């Protein structure tokens, strides 16, 4: 197909000056016949009408609707909720395991303290036995010297103070350790006595 400059200007709504400028720049194909310039235009293919089968084969892109978006969000929320539940179950399991470990450690510590208490009791009994054996070194004159005096037995005095069992054990052990070198501690008939009329026992009774 070929058009003159005037025909080309009318068909494509372009000024003649623009057409001539493109011809000089060789942006348009043209020929000259009998002093007339013809612009060569490739023939456009004729558009064929689609058949019914072709129309049926055309796949149209589905439109995104609000319902589709909401459905996607609901699925995502359900997935996240399931993940949260799984994590919570794992956390609960870890807490249970930790508590079980702590209970076991507590039981071990209780066993250790019980064993230590038994050892202390055995030591006190051993010391008491030794004291009983050493009591033979005290003369009868010493026993007579303390007879009739207003002495207070250590055991009774500790009970009167309302102390706990382990506190009484600590104080009794302190008195036993001080017996050999502390004149304030009086041993009579396998018992320890205090004489508050003569001595101050504040350091030995201190908790």
C-alpha positions, 0 to 999 in steps of 0.5 A: 500500500502506498500513499501520497504525502497528502493522503498520509497526512490525512490518514495519520493526522500528521503535518506535512512538515513532520512527514517531510522531516521523517522522509529526510531522516529516512524514517519512512519508506517511500518511492518517487514516480513521475515527480510524486512521492509515495510513502510505502505502508505495509499491508495490515493483516485482515483481522479474522473473526473468532470462531465459537470454538476459539471463544470457548478456548479463551480462558478469562482471568478470574476477578479477585473478590472481597469474598476471596480475600476474606477466605484467604485471611480466614485460612491464614488465621486458622493456620496461625491459631493452630501454630499458636496452640502447638507452641502453647502445648510445647511450653506447657510440656517444658514447664512440667519438665522443669517443675519435675526437675525442681521437685527432684532437686528439692527431694535430693536436698531434703535427703541431704539435710536429713542425713546431716541431721542424723550425723549431727545426732550421732555426734551429739550422742557420741559426745554425750557418751564421752562426757558420761565417761569423763564424768568419773573425773569429777569428785563427789565434793564437786557434786555436793558443792552444787547440790541444793543450789538453784540450778536450771537444767539446760534442757528445760531452759531451752524448752522454756525459750520456745526454740525450734528443735534444730536451734536447741541442738545448736545451743546444746552442742555449743554448751557441750563444746564449752564444758571442758574449758568453761566453768559456767557449764555445770555437769551433774548426773549426766545433765547440763545445768545453768546457774544464772545467779552467778553467770551470764550465758548470753554468748552461749545462748545466742541464736 
